[in-house]
């Protein structure tokens, strides 16, 4: 979406509690029963504030996922798992379905203090 539409698009994203998905009774908190055969992507937004940016040296992110993910911070891709290289369409699919859960932890030290 265009940068001018960013806030309107992001404001329209419904709220939910992680983990989300379908077909995993007892694990999924926000169930998406219409996802199977309906759509292939789910977008999340997590706002956070840093009280004192002068002490910020990096960020640790931990993701539990089934299939794949791409993470952007302020529009910059910072991590991906089980996704092909390059641009991925919002309705793209994986070449090979991944049926197990993975946990990935990323240390990011590229953050700027602005």
Buried (B, 14 or more C-beta within 10 A) or exposed (E): EEEEEEEEEEEEEEEEEEBBBBEEEEEBEBBBEEBEEEEBEEEEEEEEEEEEEEEEEEBEBEBEBBBBBBBEBEEEEBBBBBEEEEEBEEEEEEEEEEEEEBEBEBEEEEBEEE
